[in-house]
Amino acid sequence: MVNETIPPKIKRPAIWVSATYMIGILVGVFAARRGYFVHFAVSFAALTGVLAVLSLFFKNVRIAAVCALSVSVAFLSANSVYSQRYTIPDISKEESIVSAVVLDISKANDDSTRYVLSNLSINGDKKDYKMLVTLANDTLNIGDTVTFTAKISKPRQARNFNLFDYREYLANSGIYYTAYIESVNVMEELPADVGVFTRIRCKINAFKHSIIDTYGKYLTTEAIGIVSAVTMGEDMYLNDAQYEKYRQTGTAHVLAISGLHVGFAAAFAGLLTKRLKKYGVAYTLINLAIVWIYVFISGMNVSAVRAGLFFTLYAIGSSLKLRCDTVNITFITALIMLIFDPMMIFAQGFQLSFAAVLSIGILSDVITRSITNRFESIPKAWARGFAVTISATLGVMPLIAYHFNTLSLVTVILNPFIVPLYSYVVGAAFAVLAFIALSITPLAKIAASVVNGLVFISDSAIDIALEWEYSYFNVSTPSILVIILFAALLWLFSREKPRLIRHPKYVALACAGLLIVSILIPRLNLLGNYSLSVIDIGQAECALLVTPQNKTVMVDAGTPYGANDTADYTIAPYLLKNGNSRIDYLVISHAHDDHMGEVLPLLDLVEVKNIVYYCPDESDVMFDILQAAQNKGIYLINMYYNRSVKVDDTTELIRLNDHFDENDANDQSLVINVKCSERNIIFAGDATDKVLDGIEYPDDIFIYKVAHHGSKSSYCDELMHHLPQYSVICTGKGNIYNLPNEDALKKYRDYSTVLLTENSGAIRFDFNDKRAKVSTYFN
């Protein structure tokens, strides 16, 4: 916001301050993770001091000094907040006595319910953070005070490069512990020492769920999940399959509280207080109070808070007769939110919400004018509505690809239809509540029928769109450079392009060229590097090799003991998050679940071109895999009849073993040498020493993926005489098989550098014929 009577020397100083504050947060978190606090703190202090002194003599330096101060403050704030996570002790080894207050319901399943607990006391020590507990076969009410005894653990941590980190996700919400409990002792009244904010939060959450229960009496099951999300910000009632459809078509944003919903609250507030409009300040304050009550009820999610702050700043600016600029207000809103919670910058909702609003701010007017100039018969309101939808879609597209690895070809068609439709869904849903509150049941039922019908129409439209084979497709994660260049292109085509750029079309062409190059260069792999990732999936095996010619070879895709959905949550995401969208050769070593259990679901998640196997065709699971592969047109290569498979000009899969024991699945394992130019990588499946001893190995072994998770029978003198440089063992911590065997482990360490996934997490080798770099997830 800027005063119209005094033209600012800097058009939008909020952009500079907000942008540098964001940079400071990122650097602060990086410093906390890597232990570089002192280095950066001294550098920022020196820079800020120098610029502050210079600003006393040179006015042009003042904005630079302010930006340096912004970076420094953000750095200290983010580093402090993030560093606190390392002080949370691990108390999982023994049972603890916990007392807490039930703050909210997180998720309800058929046999258990997850609750968020606050006001924690663990073994008598008060804690100022929250806990997530899963309670089996029982129910609690929001506001209950509970006591229980349980083994408390930290949330599971990511163990692979670039994958979703559940521990970080919960920590950003102030949740640092989880527990599974079967029974609790309950007191239905809050203790006297519970703070006012917690009491208010409990009341609001209880009220929110009571409203959702009320909806349940009038709406269909499908509509309840949708309406709970779009009116109350509560997604626990959303059907997973239903949400997935919206995600695939790029319309999932309508399921989150956003400016659309806060706009309804503001419109409703304006309707109630229109007679007070002449009183100015009172009118504004009452409207703001109603909007913020709705934001609180909706759960204070990121996009709702953003919309509430935006509306607040806009309303205050309008009442003070200031020129309200969308882009400027957006950056001021972001700055306020990040000052209160710097970790919010990592929230997907924060990034998507602000990307959408900024895109609307810089693109919608240009698109609106373009439409009205070419099609004069189209009403301006319709053109603007379409332009707003298209602008937001373009703005969030690279972020959706980054976070969800999905791009939809139908989103541009669906969003102009779905977004206006959901404005009616929200309006009709609020009408249901209003009629219920006024005890006008017939009208409530009519409004509910409208909601049910609109949800059915939107679901049907999405189902029809998904019937098209190319409605959406999986994409590998774009680089930060690609996202920046895409944003620059949108900026250059908008009315907001920098005045210093005299020929924006040429600059736009240069950005487009850089964008194409930045996408193609990594795939050209001009340095001739290989990349081998031994993915940590627990007590199972999966490895991914990417060749210099961008061919991908995956060796095994197993199901860890006691786990499921590993393909959905680890293997396929690892492929996409690390720059690959297909598997050229999927090698199955043998017919055991910890090596092939995830192959079948993986075929539905990513494109697989060839399957290389050595398993008996009569294996039940293998039969299903082969059948599915044939249905999908995947080429099958049985290594029982083939000695080698050429992957590309420098890469070859060579079968080393001839032994095949029909009575022992482990000794049916395919032992292969993946020849990577001049380096050799041996994968041995679960082969035992009687198979391994009879093999002629290459003289120079770079990596040996140890057979059978390092069991006693996996050790082979003949193999170790060839001195593998690295021996990698895939094991899950505390596995029931007590692997790796200590005696075998000692022998491996006599000959090579041993790496265990249970200690290292994912292990990545980046190498060519002359150089090699080894990275582990846990350094």
Secondary structure, 3 states (H helix, E strand, C coil): CECCCCCCCCCCHHHHHHHHHHHHHHHHHHHHHHCCHHHHHHHHHHHHHHHHHHHCCCHHHHHHHHHHHHHHHHHHHHHHHHHHHHHCCCCCCCCEEEEEEEEEEEEECCCEEEEEEEEEEECCEECCCEEEEEEECCCCCCCCEEEEEECCECCCCCCCCCCCCHHHHHHCCCEEEEEEECCCEEECCCCCCCCHHHHHHHHHHHHHHHHHHHHCCCCCHHHHHHHHHHHHCCCCCCCHHHHHHHHHCCCHHHHCCCHHHHHHHHHHHHHHCHHHHHHCHHHHHHHHHHHHHHHHHCCCCHHHHHHHHHHHHHHHHHHCCCECCHHHHHHHHHHHHHHHCHHHHHCHHHHHHHHHHHHHHHHHHHHHHHHHHHCCCCCHHHHHHHHHHHHHHHHHHHHHHHHHCEEECCHHHHHHHHHHHHHHHHHHHHHHHHHHHCCCHHHHHHHHHHHHHHHHHHHHHHHHHHCCCCCEEECCCCCHHHHHHHHHHHHHCCCCCCCCCCCHHHHHHHHHHHHHHHHHHHHHCCCCCEEEEECCCCCCCEEEEECCCCCEEEEEECCCCCCCCHHHHHHHHHHHHCCCCEEEEEEECCCCHHHHCCHHHHHCCCEEEEEEECCCCCCHHHHHHHHHHHHHCCEEEECCCCCEEEEECCEEEEECCCCCCCCCCHHHCCCEEEEECCEEEEECCCCCHHHHCCCCCCCCCCEEECHHHHCHHHCCHHHHCCCCCEEEECCCCCCCCCCCCHHHHHHHHHHCEEEEHHHHCCEEEEECCCCEEEEECCC
